[in-house]
Amino acid sequence: MIIAKWFKQEKYLLVALAIAVAAYVGEHSILEMGQGAAMVAAAALIATIVLASMRVAHHAETLAVKVGDPYGTMILTLSAVAVEVIILAIMMSGESSPTLVRDTIYAAVMLDINGILGLAALLGGLKHGEQPYNDDSSRTYGVMILTAMGISMIVPEFIPDAKWHYYSAFTIVAMIALYALFLRMQVGKHSYFFSYSYPRTEKKLAAADDEEHHDEESTTTSIVTILIGVVLIGALAEFMSAFMDTGLRGTGAPPAIAAIVVAAISAAPEILTALRAALRNRMQATVNIALGASLSTVILTVPVMEAIALYTGQPFIMAMSPVQTVMVMITLIVAAINLNDGETNAIEGMTHFILFATFIMLTALGL
């Protein structure tokens, strides 16, 4: 009975498993059919990975609600970043660009802050007007994102190639120290930084939603499903990488396309959650999701990938290009101004969304 219920609930993971098997069996045949077939296969695998990652995110959220903090926060953060790290590690093992990790983190920050937060504030502002949240959270997130990106993606431009491994080791320690302090703040004495006191009616609605969506599944089921989902995503990512390399070869497509795909896959579940929260006038959840995802991407992806580089002895390029550096600086400055008064509105959302559109345009131009 329990197994039958699990099969019914996890039909998307079963579809993902079937597609992974089909990709394994037909990989060589598809590659021999040429670029068109490879791109179609890559697109199908991307859609499948998004579905699987959404199920992983759902069960991570279920565990977070049940076990509470600090473990809930760790589960949510690690499950989201795990998907991105697994895909990056698999793609980096192939013939990927040496800037893939850098471009993915940059794309994730643009997508989270300018895309998700911008669109959510725009739509929420048009529906509700000014939407309140705790500005302590935005300031804390902002300064940590700036520090983490400065250390890991701006300063490396000035590090001599012969000494990259020393600075790489330092970066790992620095990111772990920042994350440890952030986690302690988020679940300790400064936990109020990341919450907002909504009216009682809204609290009851939110609690009812949590109970409705998370009481049905057991902790063991959620853990097993997360592990199955992560393994499936890893397998699908390996085939997706091979198909994408073949499909894009010789087309003149910007190298950052692969990075945007990875960032979009990992952010897919967050986009829907953030938009729902904004439309329900719960902007605090949107701010926590958008800025928290940006911070987690930088502060957790960097040390893992740097450790892989040290282990393999093959460094990759982490220093951002001048255009990327300018876009990040503009984004963080605009965010610091917009998110400094405890309320968002449609105009502020539009400014971020225009920055996101600029990011897409620059990527299309190969910048």
MIMIFI-216062 format. One line per 5 residues: number of its first residue (from 1); their letters; for each residue x, y, z of C-alpha. Coordinates in steps of 0.1 Angstrom, whole numbers. Example, Ala and Ser with C-alpha at 12.3 -4.5 7.8 and 13.67 -1.06 7.14 Angstrom:
<fizas>
1> AS> 123/-45/78 ~ 137/-11/71
</fizas>
This chain:
<fizas>
1> MIIAK> 0/0/0 ~ 28/24/10 ~ 49/15/-20 ~ 19/19/-44 ~ 12/53/-29
6> WFKQE> 48/63/-34 ~ 47/52/-70 ~ 16/73/-76 ~ 31/104/-59 ~ 65/102/-75
11> KYLLV> 54/96/-111 ~ 78/123/-123 ~ 107/105/-108 ~ 96/73/-125 ~ 94/92/-158
16> ALAIA> 129/105/-151 ~ 141/70/-145 ~ 126/58/-177 ~ 142/87/-197 ~ 176/80/-181
21> VAAYV> 174/44/-192 ~ 163/55/-227 ~ 192/80/-228 ~ 217/53/-217 ~ 205/28/-244
26> GEHSI> 202/53/-272 ~ 230/77/-265 ~ 253/67/-293 ~ 224/64/-318 ~ 212/99/-310
31> LEMGQ> 247/114/-312 ~ 252/98/-346 ~ 220/114/-359 ~ 236/149/-357 ~ 232/182/-339
36> GAAMV> 195/186/-343 ~ 187/153/-326 ~ 213/160/-299 ~ 197/194/-291 ~ 162/178/-290
41> AAAAL> 175/152/-266 ~ 193/178/-245 ~ 161/199/-242 ~ 141/168/-232 ~ 167/159/-205
46> IATIV> 167/195/-192 ~ 129/194/-187 ~ 132/160/-170 ~ 159/173/-146 ~ 137/203/-137
51> LASMR> 108/179/-128 ~ 131/157/-108 ~ 147/187/-90 ~ 112/200/-81 ~ 104/167/-64
56> VAHHA> 137/168/-45 ~ 129/204/-34 ~ 94/193/-23 ~ 107/166/0 ~ 135/188/13
61> ETLAV> 109/213/23 ~ 88/186/39 ~ 118/176/60 ~ 126/212/69 ~ 90/217/82
66> KVGDP> 92/185/103 ~ 127/187/119 ~ 128/225/123 ~ 159/246/125 ~ 189/244/123
71> YGTMI> 185/211/105 ~ 157/223/83 ~ 177/252/70 ~ 206/230/63 ~ 185/204/44
76> LTLSA> 168/231/22 ~ 201/248/14 ~ 222/217/8 ~ 195/199/-13 ~ 192/230/-36
81> VAVEV> 230/234/-40 ~ 236/197/-43 ~ 217/196/-76 ~ 238/225/-90 ~ 271/211/-77
86> IILAI> 264/176/-91 ~ 255/190/-126 ~ 286/212/-125 ~ 310/185/-114 ~ 297/162/-142
91> MMSGE> 299/188/-169 ~ 334/199/-158 ~ 346/164/-162 ~ 339/166/-199 ~ 350/191/-225
96> SSPTL> 332/221/-209 ~ 344/257/-208 ~ 370/265/-180 ~ 347/294/-171 ~ 316/272/-165
101> VRDTI> 316/274/-127 ~ 321/312/-127 ~ 295/317/-154 ~ 270/295/-135 ~ 274/313/-102
106> YAAVM> 271/347/-120 ~ 240/335/-139 ~ 225/322/-107 ~ 229/355/-89 ~ 214/374/-119
111> LDING> 185/349/-120 ~ 178/350/-83 ~ 182/387/-75 ~ 171/403/-107 ~ 149/376/-122
116> ILGLA> 131/360/-93 ~ 130/389/-69 ~ 124/414/-97 ~ 95/396/-112 ~ 80/387/-78
121> ALLGG> 82/423/-65 ~ 68/436/-98 ~ 38/412/-98 ~ 33/415/-61 ~ 35/452/-62
126> LKHGE> 9/455/-90 ~ -14/433/-69 ~ -8/445/-34 ~ 10/479/-37 ~ 38/481/-11
131> QPYND> 48/448/4 ~ 65/447/38 ~ 94/425/49 ~ 122/426/75 ~ 150/448/60
136> DSSRT> 175/433/84 ~ 174/402/62 ~ 181/420/30 ~ 210/440/45 ~ 226/408/59
141> YGVMI> 222/389/27 ~ 235/417/6 ~ 267/423/25 ~ 275/386/27 ~ 268/381/-11
146> LTAMG> 291/410/-18 ~ 319/397/5 ~ 316/361/-8 ~ 316/372/-45 ~ 344/397/-40
151> ISMIV> 367/371/-23 ~ 359/342/-47 ~ 352/360/-81 ~ 369/394/-81 ~ 401/391/-62
156> PEFIP> 412/359/-82 ~ 419/383/-111 ~ 450/395/-93 ~ 463/361/-81 ~ 494/348/-100
161> DAKWH> 488/315/-118 ~ 517/299/-99 ~ 500/306/-65 ~ 464/297/-74 ~ 463/267/-52
166> YYSAF> 472/287/-21 ~ 444/312/-27 ~ 420/284/-36 ~ 426/267/-2 ~ 421/301/15
171> TIVAM> 388/306/-4 ~ 375/272/8 ~ 382/281/44 ~ 367/316/40 ~ 335/303/25
176> IALYA> 330/277/51 ~ 336/302/79 ~ 311/326/63 ~ 285/299/60 ~ 290/286/95
181> LFLRM> 284/321/109 ~ 255/328/86 ~ 238/295/97 ~ 244/303/134 ~ 228/338/129
186> QVGKH> 199/324/109 ~ 189/298/136 ~ 204/315/167 ~ 202/349/184 ~ 197/368/152
191> SYFFS> 170/345/137 ~ 146/374/139 ~ 166/390/111 ~ 150/366/86 ~ 114/367/97
196> YSYPR> 85/391/96 ~ 54/393/118 ~ 24/390/95 ~ -12/394/107 ~ -27/364/125
201> TEKKL> -50/355/96 ~ -20/352/72 ~ -1/332/97 ~ -30/307/100 ~ -33/304/62
206> AAADD> 5/297/59 ~ 3/271/87 ~ -27/254/71 ~ -8/252/38 ~ 22/237/55
211> EEHHD> 1/211/72 ~ -18/202/41 ~ 13/197/20 ~ 37/182/44 ~ 19/160/69
216> EESTT> 12/132/44 ~ 48/120/39 ~ 70/103/64 ~ 106/114/72 ~ 120/81/59
221> TSIVT> 101/84/26 ~ 113/120/21 ~ 150/111/27 ~ 149/81/4 ~ 131/101/-23
226> ILIGV> 157/129/-21 ~ 186/104/-25 ~ 169/87/-54 ~ 162/121/-70 ~ 198/133/-66
231> VLIGA> 212/101/-82 ~ 187/104/-111 ~ 197/141/-116 ~ 233/131/-117 ~ 227/104/-143
236> LAEFM> 205/127/-164 ~ 230/155/-162 ~ 258/133/-176 ~ 237/125/-207 ~ 225/161/-210
241> SAFMD> 261/174/-210 ~ 271/150/-238 ~ 241/159/-260 ~ 245/197/-253 ~ 282/196/-263
246> TGLRG> 273/179/-296 ~ 243/201/-302 ~ 261/234/-297 ~ 294/225/-313 ~ 301/248/-342
251> TGAPP> 269/268/-339 ~ 286/300/-325 ~ 263/299/-294 ~ 277/318/-264 ~ 297/296/-240
256> AIAAI> 275/309/-211 ~ 244/291/-225 ~ 254/260/-206 ~ 259/280/-174 ~ 224/296/-177
261> VVAAI> 209/262/-182 ~ 225/249/-150 ~ 215/280/-130 ~ 179/278/-143 ~ 176/241/-135
266> SAAPE> 186/246/-99 ~ 164/277/-95 ~ 133/263/-111 ~ 116/252/-79 ~ 125/285/-62
271> ILTAL> 109/306/-89 ~ 74/291/-84 ~ 77/293/-46 ~ 89/329/-46 ~ 62/340/-70
276> RAALR> 34/323/-50 ~ 47/340/-18 ~ 48/374/-34 ~ 12/370/-48 ~ 1/360/-13
281> NRMQA> 17/392/0 ~ 44/374/19 ~ 74/392/6 ~ 97/381/34 ~ 96/345/20
286> TVNIA> 104/359/-14 ~ 134/379/-1 ~ 147/349/18 ~ 144/326/-12 ~ 159/350/-38
291> LGASL> 188/364/-17 ~ 193/332/3 ~ 196/312/-29 ~ 222/337/-43 ~ 242/335/-11
296> STVIL> 240/297/-9 ~ 251/293/-45 ~ 282/314/-40 ~ 291/303/-5 ~ 286/265/-9
301> TVPVM> 293/259/-46 ~ 327/277/-46 ~ 344/256/-18 ~ 332/223/-33 ~ 343/232/-68
306> EAIAL> 376/247/-56 ~ 382/215/-36 ~ 377/195/-68 ~ 402/217/-86 ~ 428/212/-59
311> YTGQP> 422/174/-60 ~ 425/172/-97 ~ 453/198/-100 ~ 434/215/-128 ~ 423/251/-120
316> FIMAM> 394/268/-137 ~ 388/305/-142 ~ 369/320/-113 ~ 376/357/-119 ~ 346/375/-135
321> SPVQT> 350/394/-167 ~ 347/432/-166 ~ 311/431/-179 ~ 301/405/-153 ~ 318/425/-125
326> VMVMI> 299/457/-135 ~ 266/438/-137 ~ 271/423/-103 ~ 281/457/-88 ~ 250/474/-103
331> TLIVA> 228/446/-91 ~ 240/448/-55 ~ 239/486/-54 ~ 204/486/-68 ~ 194/459/-43
336> AINLN> 209/478/-14 ~ 189/509/-23 ~ 156/491/-31 ~ 158/467/-1 ~ 167/493/25
341> DGETN> 133/505/37 ~ 114/473/46 ~ 90/475/16 ~ 90/466/-20 ~ 69/479/-48
346> AIEGM> 64/475/-86 ~ 89/501/-96 ~ 117/484/-75 ~ 107/451/-91 ~ 108/466/-125
351> THFIL> 143/479/-120 ~ 156/445/-111 ~ 137/428/-139 ~ 152/452/-165 ~ 187/443/-151
356> FATFI> 178/407/-157 ~ 167/415/-193 ~ 201/433/-197 ~ 219/402/-185 ~ 201/380/-211
361> MLTAL> 209/406/-238 ~ 246/407/-229 ~ 247/369/-229 ~ 231/367/-263 ~ 258/391/-275
366> GL> 285/368/-261 ~ 294/391/-233
</fizas>
